[in-house]
Amino acid sequence: MLTHKKDAYISVIKAFEQCSIETGIKVKLAFVESEDLEVNPKKDKESSERYEKAWATIKSSQGMFVPGGFGFRGSIGKIAAIKYARENKVPFFGICYGFQLAVVEFCQNVLGWNAISEENVAEYDKSPDLKKVIIFMPEISKDFMGGTMRLGKQRVLLE
């Protein structure tokens, strides 16, 4: 799981605990701060140690869960972890933003696109080949994050 705010994901933690009980499989969750997975050429000793520890945790895991979230912070690290899971056939489960970033990772590293989520366009270059593979729903505010889920039956057309 990629977050240091464990209490923000208590429902997810409880879901893993319940699945563990139901299946009889012991689940041990390891938490990794996604920013620690990001390459930074100016890292100091402490952040280099966090980087090594974070990747050691990812590489020793038998599965990966990337939860929801918002904004650019940590997204590069999440994409790197998702890429690792895909390339190394590590079982991966992404929900909300975690799955959106899986789409971005696939488009970037398999299709070779300059792909991004519309949520993060401001953080990237404005090159003409930038592809928004995740877009905002037309009826929601682009200024406020959270509380934007569509609930119930919704017709969706894909182009």
C-alpha positions, 0 to 999 in steps of 0.5 A: 500500500502506498501511503503513510496516512494509514488512518485515511485508508482504515476501510481498505485496511479493514477490508484486507483484514476481512478478506484475510479471515475469509480466505484463511490467508494471512495478509501482512500490509507494508506501507510505502510513501510513494514520494520515497519511490521517486528518483531525485538526483539531489537526494541527501543521505536520509532521502536516499535511505528512504528510497532504498528502503521503499524499493526494498519493500516493494520488491519483497512484496507479493502483491501491491495495492495503490489506493485513491488519492489526489493531485500530483504529489507522489504520482511519479512514485506510484507510476514507478511502483505500478510499472514494477508490478506490471513488468515483474508480474506482481499482483496489482490492485488499484482503486480510484486514482491508483487505477487511473495511474495504472492506465497512465503507466500503461499508456506511457510505458507500453504504448509509448504515449506522452500520457497523463491524467488531466488532474496533473496536466499543470505539472507536465510540459504542454507539448502538443503530443500530451495525451490526457488519458484520464479526463475530468467528468464534465459535470464536476468542478475542476477546482475542488477534489473529492466527493466527485464519484458518480453513484448509481447507474450512469451511461458512459460512452467511450471513444 
